[in-house]
Structures are given as C-alpha cells and as structure tokens.
Amino acid sequence: MQPIEKKVLSRIYGRGRGWAFTKVDFVAEFGEVNIHHALSSLARAGKIRRVCHGVYDYPGHSELLGKPLSPAIDQVAQALARKFNWRIQPSGDAALNLLRLSTQVPGRWVYLTDGPSRRYVVGKHTLVFKKSALKDTGFKYRESGLVVQALKALGKERVDQSVVTTIRQELGPKLCARVLQDTRAVTGWIYEIIKQVCRERE
C-alpha cells in the first residue's frame, strides 16, 4: 500500500463505519490526482466500497448477518452535498426515518436542495435531490429543517403525544433551544408543536 493510501485510509477509519465520502473530502490535503488513484486502489482492495458514481463509503458491518450493511443513504446525500457545495434538507419519508418517527426504510429518499434537481441510484434505493425554495433549506441547523419537514410529512392531525416525545428525545436541551430560535418563521401550527416539544424540555 502506498503511503498516501495509508494516510487516506487512516482518515477514513477515523470517521468510523458508515461514513460516506468523495474525493472532495481529501483533495485539500492530498491533491486531486493522488486522491483519485488512492480511492480507486482502496476500493479495488476491498478496504472501502464504491456506492455510486464518485461516492465511496466505509461499510458498516452486521455481526448477526456476517456481512456489510447497505450504504447509509443520509451519509451518501451529505457526501454529495459537500462535493457540490449544496445545502440539503431531508423531506417526507426520509425526515420521518431519520427522526425515528417511522421504522420503515424508504425506497426513495428525497432531499430538498438549493442546487439542481438530480437523481442517484444507491443499491436498492433511489436518492432524489429536488430543487427547492431557499426558505425550505435555509435553516442554520440541520435538525431544524429535519423537524419541520417531518412534521409537514405527518400533517397536523397525525401529531400526537408520542410524536412530541420522540422528537424531544432526539433533540438534546442545547439543540432544542437552537431549533426553537431557528424555526420562528415557519408555519404557525408547526412552530406551536416545536414550542410544545421544547417547553416540556424545560
């Protein structure tokens, strides 16, 4: 293994299993040509996995099944967002899954973005980036948009105490205060629920 490959692999292992990345995550330190060769070589050696065009991951591993886990779609989405300098926000079923408000793993993961609309196939899943108004992707904190999009996906009539409790468990006290501040301009009923979540934190 070349010295650069060892350095890159060390960085990858340092981020832990499940992390997805592109060459952009390394070019500042190693240079584009070198990192391209290093990632290709590491993928051929089975140290990392190529999950779609230009995107790799350090696969998670299932002890129970004795094989690698499927790619973490949210990690792949974030890797692509870093690569293209997009702001993104999970929406619909993706937001519900990431906030643990749904146990179903969506076959189609939709992210709002201030970049162009694009579609990627990642294993058995489809990853969709949907160009959206900046107001839907312009939150300061990722968790703010996650909560807003999850509540939109549920609809006001389906929000009950268990939903409030689950969201509260996902947001720590510090995050709750930030999300409350960050979402002041959202639709009235959504903000009332966020206030309820954070008020019960106090």
Beta strands, then each sheet from edge to edge (+ up, - down):
strand 1: 20-21
strand 2: 49-52
strand 3: 55-57
strand 4: 61-62
strand 5: 67-68
strand 6: 88-90
strand 7: 108-113
strand 8: 118-122
strand 9: 125-131
sheet 1: 1+ 3- 2+
sheet 2: 4+ 5-
sheet 3: 6+ 7- 9- 8+
end
